[in-house]
Amino acid sequence: MPTVLITGANRGLGLEFAKQYAADGWSVIATCRNPIGVGELGTIEGDIAVYGLDVLDQNSIDRFVSDLDGRAIDVLINNAGVYGPKPVKAADVTMKDWTPVMQTNAMAPLFIARALLPNVEKGARKLIVNISSIMASIEQGSAPSEYIYRSSKTALNMVMACYAQEIAETGVAVVNFHPGWVQTDMGGPNATLTPTESITHLRASIEKLGFDDTGKFLNYDGSPLPW
Ligand SMILES: NC(=O)c1ccc[n+]([C@@H]2O[C@H](COP(=O)([O-])OP(=O)(O)OC[C@H]3O[C@@H](n4cnc5c(N)ncnc54)[C@H](OP(=O)(O)O)[C@@H]3O)[C@@H](O)[C@H]2O)c1
Protein backbone atom coordinates (compact mmCIF):
# COMPACT_ATOMS: atom_id res chain seq x y z
CA MET A 1 0.00 0.00 0.00
CA PRO A 2 1.13 3.59 -0.53
CA THR A 3 2.73 5.70 2.19
CA VAL A 4 1.48 9.10 3.33
CA LEU A 5 3.35 11.53 5.57
CA ILE A 6 1.34 14.11 7.51
CA THR A 7 2.66 17.05 9.56
CA GLY A 8 0.65 18.27 12.57
CA ALA A 9 -1.15 14.93 12.85
CA ASN A 10 -2.02 15.06 16.57
CA ARG A 11 -5.28 17.03 16.19
CA GLY A 12 -7.65 18.66 13.74
CA LEU A 13 -7.33 17.92 10.04
CA GLY A 14 -3.98 16.17 10.43
CA LEU A 15 -5.46 13.68 12.89
CA GLU A 16 -8.38 13.02 10.54
CA PHE A 17 -6.00 12.45 7.60
CA ALA A 18 -4.11 9.92 9.73
CA LYS A 19 -7.30 8.13 10.80
CA GLN A 20 -8.74 7.85 7.30
CA TYR A 21 -5.54 6.81 5.54
CA ALA A 22 -4.79 4.21 8.23
CA ALA A 23 -8.34 2.85 8.02
CA ASP A 24 -7.90 2.60 4.25
CA GLY A 25 -4.81 0.41 4.70
CA TRP A 26 -2.16 2.99 3.81
CA SER A 27 1.18 3.17 5.64
CA VAL A 28 0.93 6.36 7.68
CA ILE A 29 3.87 8.41 8.93
CA ALA A 30 2.21 10.77 11.40
CA THR A 31 4.32 13.61 12.73
CA CYS A 32 3.65 16.05 15.56
CA ARG A 33 5.53 18.56 17.66
CA ASN A 34 5.33 16.49 20.84
CA PRO A 35 5.17 12.73 20.23
CA ILE A 36 4.76 12.03 23.97
CA GLY A 37 1.12 11.80 25.01
CA VAL A 38 -0.33 12.18 21.51
CA GLY A 39 -3.80 11.16 22.72
CA GLU A 40 -6.11 9.97 19.97
CA LEU A 41 -3.29 9.69 17.43
CA GLY A 42 -1.70 6.97 19.58
CA THR A 43 -4.88 4.89 19.48
CA ILE A 44 -5.20 4.67 15.69
CA GLU A 45 -4.98 1.09 14.48
CA GLY A 46 -3.17 -0.02 11.36
CA ASP A 47 0.21 0.60 9.79
CA ILE A 48 1.02 3.88 11.50
CA ALA A 49 4.25 5.29 12.93
CA VAL A 50 4.36 8.46 15.00
CA TYR A 51 7.44 10.72 14.89
CA GLY A 52 8.33 13.98 16.60
CA LEU A 53 8.68 16.87 14.15
CA ASP A 54 8.58 20.56 14.99
CA VAL A 55 8.33 22.17 11.56
CA LEU A 56 9.97 25.36 12.89
CA ASP A 57 13.11 23.58 14.08
CA GLN A 58 15.70 22.72 11.41
CA ASN A 59 17.45 20.29 13.80
CA SER A 60 14.14 18.48 14.27
CA ILE A 61 13.66 18.30 10.48
CA ASP A 62 17.20 16.97 9.97
CA ARG A 63 16.79 14.33 12.72
CA PHE A 64 13.45 13.22 11.32
CA VAL A 65 14.76 12.89 7.76
CA SER A 66 17.67 10.85 9.07
CA ASP A 67 15.28 8.61 11.08
CA LEU A 68 13.26 7.94 7.92
CA ASP A 69 16.43 6.47 6.44
CA GLY A 70 15.46 7.06 2.80
CA ARG A 71 11.99 5.56 3.12
CA ALA A 72 9.78 6.20 0.08
CA ILE A 73 6.81 8.56 0.53
CA ASP A 74 3.95 8.58 -1.97
CA VAL A 75 2.07 11.61 -0.65
CA LEU A 76 3.58 14.29 1.59
CA ILE A 77 0.94 16.46 3.28
CA ASN A 78 2.16 19.78 4.68
CA ASN A 79 -0.74 20.29 7.07
CA ALA A 80 0.70 21.88 10.23
CA GLY A 81 -0.33 25.49 10.56
CA VAL A 82 -1.18 28.27 12.99
CA TYR A 83 -3.69 31.09 12.85
CA GLY A 84 -1.98 33.67 15.02
CA PRO A 85 -3.83 36.44 16.81
CA LYS A 86 -7.45 37.21 15.98
CA PRO A 87 -8.02 39.92 13.37
CA VAL A 88 -6.33 43.16 14.20
CA LYS A 89 -6.22 46.53 12.44
CA ALA A 90 -3.03 47.50 10.61
CA ALA A 91 -2.04 49.71 13.51
CA ASP A 92 -2.02 46.72 15.86
CA VAL A 93 -0.08 44.24 13.71
CA THR A 94 3.28 43.47 15.33
CA MET A 95 6.43 41.82 14.02
CA LYS A 96 6.35 39.51 17.07
CA ASP A 97 2.88 38.17 16.16
CA TRP A 98 3.42 38.06 12.41
CA THR A 99 6.81 36.31 12.25
CA PRO A 100 5.92 32.86 13.68
CA VAL A 101 2.80 32.65 11.51
CA MET A 102 4.79 33.39 8.35
CA GLN A 103 7.49 30.95 9.46
CA THR A 104 5.03 28.13 10.20
CA ASN A 105 2.58 28.56 7.32
CA ALA A 106 4.75 29.83 4.46
CA MET A 107 8.38 28.94 5.13
CA ALA A 108 8.33 25.62 7.01
CA PRO A 109 6.36 23.77 4.28
CA LEU A 110 9.18 24.52 1.82
CA PHE A 111 11.85 23.40 4.29
CA ILE A 112 9.92 20.15 4.88
CA ALA A 113 9.26 19.62 1.17
CA ARG A 114 12.87 20.16 0.09
CA ALA A 115 14.18 17.92 2.89
CA LEU A 116 11.82 15.10 1.89
CA LEU A 117 11.95 15.50 -1.89
CA PRO A 118 14.30 12.50 -2.32
CA ASN A 119 11.81 10.36 -0.37
CA VAL A 120 8.88 11.61 -2.48
CA GLU A 121 10.83 10.98 -5.69
CA LYS A 122 11.13 7.33 -4.62
CA GLY A 123 7.34 7.02 -4.16
CA ALA A 124 4.97 5.89 -6.90
CA ARG A 125 2.50 8.82 -6.51
CA LYS A 126 5.04 11.65 -6.33
CA LEU A 127 2.79 14.20 -4.66
CA ILE A 128 3.39 17.11 -2.31
CA VAL A 129 0.11 18.51 -0.97
CA ASN A 130 -0.01 21.75 1.00
CA ILE A 131 -2.99 22.73 3.13
CA SER A 132 -3.54 26.35 2.21
CA SER A 133 -6.76 28.33 2.62
CA ILE A 134 -9.27 30.31 0.60
CA MET A 135 -8.14 33.14 2.87
CA ALA A 136 -5.02 33.18 0.66
CA SER A 137 -7.06 34.30 -2.33
CA ILE A 138 -6.72 37.99 -3.13
CA GLU A 139 -9.51 37.69 -5.69
CA GLN A 140 -12.07 35.77 -3.63
CA GLY A 141 -11.32 36.27 0.05
CA SER A 142 -13.24 38.96 1.90
CA ALA A 143 -11.91 39.13 5.44
CA PRO A 144 -10.55 42.57 6.30
CA SER A 145 -8.07 42.84 9.17
CA GLU A 146 -6.77 39.31 8.61
CA TYR A 147 -3.31 40.60 7.66
CA ILE A 148 -1.30 37.94 9.43
CA TYR A 149 -3.01 34.64 8.55
CA ARG A 150 -4.07 35.70 5.05
CA SER A 151 -0.63 36.94 4.05
CA SER A 152 0.96 33.74 5.35
CA LYS A 153 -1.26 31.52 3.20
CA THR A 154 -0.89 33.78 0.13
CA ALA A 155 2.86 33.49 0.65
CA LEU A 156 2.54 29.70 0.95
CA ASN A 157 0.74 29.60 -2.41
CA MET A 158 3.48 31.65 -4.07
CA VAL A 159 6.28 29.64 -2.46
CA MET A 160 4.72 26.42 -3.70
CA ALA A 161 3.99 27.83 -7.17
CA CYS A 162 7.72 28.57 -7.44
CA TYR A 163 8.68 25.17 -6.02
CA ALA A 164 6.36 23.34 -8.42
CA GLN A 165 8.26 24.94 -11.31
CA GLU A 166 11.69 24.39 -9.80
CA ILE A 167 11.21 20.65 -9.28
CA ALA A 168 9.09 19.96 -12.39
CA GLU A 169 11.84 17.83 -13.90
CA THR A 170 11.62 15.39 -10.97
CA GLY A 171 8.03 14.49 -11.89
CA VAL A 172 6.84 15.41 -8.38
CA ALA A 173 3.59 17.42 -8.40
CA VAL A 174 3.04 20.21 -5.85
CA VAL A 175 -0.61 21.14 -5.19
CA ASN A 176 -2.25 23.56 -2.72
CA PHE A 177 -5.72 22.87 -1.28
CA HIS A 178 -8.33 24.80 0.67
CA PRO A 179 -9.84 22.22 3.07
CA GLY A 180 -13.14 24.08 3.49
CA TRP A 181 -14.16 25.79 6.73
CA VAL A 182 -13.79 22.93 9.16
CA GLN A 183 -14.73 22.29 12.81
CA THR A 184 -11.30 22.09 14.43
CA ASP A 185 -9.59 24.14 17.12
CA MET A 186 -8.67 26.56 14.34
CA GLY A 187 -11.97 26.53 12.43
CA GLY A 188 -14.15 26.72 15.55
CA PRO A 189 -17.52 25.07 16.26
CA ASN A 190 -19.52 27.15 13.73
CA ALA A 191 -17.55 25.90 10.73
CA THR A 192 -19.62 24.34 7.96
CA LEU A 193 -17.76 21.02 7.58
CA THR A 194 -16.77 18.27 10.00
CA PRO A 195 -13.20 16.99 9.75
CA THR A 196 -14.60 13.71 8.42
CA GLU A 197 -16.40 15.50 5.56
CA SER A 198 -13.45 17.72 4.67
CA ILE A 199 -10.87 14.94 4.65
CA THR A 200 -13.13 12.48 2.81
CA HIS A 201 -13.43 15.03 -0.03
CA LEU A 202 -9.76 16.00 0.14
CA ARG A 203 -8.58 12.40 -0.04
CA ALA A 204 -10.81 11.76 -3.06
CA SER A 205 -9.40 14.89 -4.75
CA ILE A 206 -5.80 13.92 -3.90
CA GLU A 207 -6.45 10.46 -5.33
CA LYS A 208 -7.28 12.02 -8.72
CA LEU A 209 -4.18 14.23 -8.94
CA GLY A 210 -1.58 13.76 -11.61
CA PHE A 211 1.48 15.69 -12.71
CA ASP A 212 -0.76 17.92 -14.88
CA ASP A 213 -2.09 19.41 -11.64
CA THR A 214 1.25 20.67 -10.41
CA GLY A 215 1.20 24.30 -9.28
CA LYS A 216 -2.59 24.42 -8.88
CA PHE A 217 -4.67 25.93 -6.05
CA LEU A 218 -7.77 23.76 -5.54
CA ASN A 219 -10.82 23.56 -3.34
CA TYR A 220 -11.32 20.43 -1.21
CA ASP A 221 -13.69 19.07 -3.88
CA GLY A 222 -10.98 19.41 -6.53
CA SER A 223 -12.40 22.50 -8.27
CA PRO A 224 -9.96 25.33 -9.11
CA LEU A 225 -9.75 28.41 -6.87
CA PRO A 226 -8.82 31.94 -7.91
CA TRP A 227 -5.42 33.18 -6.79
N1 LIG B 1 -9.97 24.47 10.09
C1 LIG B 1 -10.21 25.25 9.06
O1 LIG B 1 -11.34 25.73 8.84
C2 LIG B 1 -9.10 25.54 8.08
C3 LIG B 1 -9.44 26.30 6.93
C4 LIG B 1 -8.45 26.58 6.00
C5 LIG B 1 -7.17 26.10 6.20
N2 LIG B 1 -6.86 25.38 7.31
C6 LIG B 1 -5.49 24.89 7.44
O2 LIG B 1 -5.52 23.49 7.69
C7 LIG B 1 -4.35 23.09 8.44
C8 LIG B 1 -4.79 22.30 9.66
O3 LIG B 1 -5.61 23.16 10.45
P1 LIG B 1 -6.55 22.65 11.64
O4 LIG B 1 -7.86 23.29 11.43
O5 LIG B 1 -6.43 21.19 11.79
O6 LIG B 1 -5.83 23.41 12.85
P2 LIG B 1 -5.56 22.96 14.36
O7 LIG B 1 -6.68 22.12 14.85
O8 LIG B 1 -5.23 24.24 15.07
O9 LIG B 1 -4.24 22.04 14.24
C9 LIG B 1 -3.04 22.60 13.82
C10 LIG B 1 -1.98 21.51 13.82
O10 LIG B 1 -0.75 22.10 13.38
C11 LIG B 1 0.25 21.72 14.32
N3 LIG B 1 1.38 22.66 14.39
C12 LIG B 1 1.37 24.00 14.55
N4 LIG B 1 2.63 24.46 14.62
C13 LIG B 1 3.46 23.38 14.50
C14 LIG B 1 4.85 23.21 14.51
N5 LIG B 1 5.71 24.23 14.69
N6 LIG B 1 5.37 21.96 14.31
C15 LIG B 1 4.54 20.90 14.16
N7 LIG B 1 3.19 20.99 14.18
C16 LIG B 1 2.67 22.23 14.34
C17 LIG B 1 -0.48 21.67 15.66
O11 LIG B 1 0.30 20.99 16.62
P3 LIG B 1 0.22 21.34 18.21
O12 LIG B 1 -0.92 20.53 18.76
O13 LIG B 1 1.56 20.93 18.71
O14 LIG B 1 -0.03 22.83 18.32
C18 LIG B 1 -1.73 20.92 15.21
O15 LIG B 1 -1.47 19.55 15.10
C19 LIG B 1 -3.62 24.38 8.77
O16 LIG B 1 -2.57 24.59 7.86
C20 LIG B 1 -4.69 25.46 8.61
O17 LIG B 1 -4.15 26.72 8.31
C21 LIG B 1 -7.80 25.09 8.25
The ligand as an ORCA input file, in Angstrom:
! r2SCAN-3c Opt
* xyz 0 1
  N      -9.968     24.471     10.095
  C     -10.206     25.249      9.056
  O     -11.337     25.731      8.839
  C      -9.101     25.542      8.076
  C      -9.436     26.305      6.935
  C      -8.452     26.581      6.002
  C      -7.166     26.099      6.196
  N      -6.865     25.379      7.312
  C      -5.494     24.889      7.438
  O      -5.522     23.487      7.694
  C      -4.353     23.091      8.441
  C      -4.786     22.296      9.660
  O      -5.614     23.164     10.447
  P      -6.552     22.654     11.637
  O      -7.865     23.290     11.428
  O      -6.425     21.187     11.793
  O      -5.835     23.413     12.851
  P      -5.558     22.964     14.361
  O      -6.675     22.125     14.849
  O      -5.228     24.235     15.074
  O      -4.245     22.040     14.243
  C      -3.042     22.598     13.821
  C      -1.983     21.514     13.820
  O      -0.746     22.103     13.375
  C       0.254     21.720     14.319
  N       1.384     22.659     14.387
  C       1.369     23.997     14.553
  N       2.630     24.460     14.618
  C       3.462     23.384     14.500
  C       4.852     23.210     14.505
  N       5.714     24.232     14.685
  N       5.373     21.961     14.312
  C       4.536     20.900     14.157
  N       3.194     20.993     14.179
  C       2.668     22.234     14.343
  C      -0.479     21.673     15.658
  O       0.299     20.992     16.618
  P       0.221     21.342     18.207
  O      -0.917     20.531     18.755
  O       1.559     20.926     18.712
  O      -0.026     22.825     18.321
  C      -1.731     20.923     15.214
  O      -1.467     19.550     15.095
  C      -3.624     24.384      8.773
  O      -2.568     24.592      7.862
  C      -4.694     25.459      8.605
  O      -4.154     26.719      8.313
  C      -7.802     25.088      8.252
*
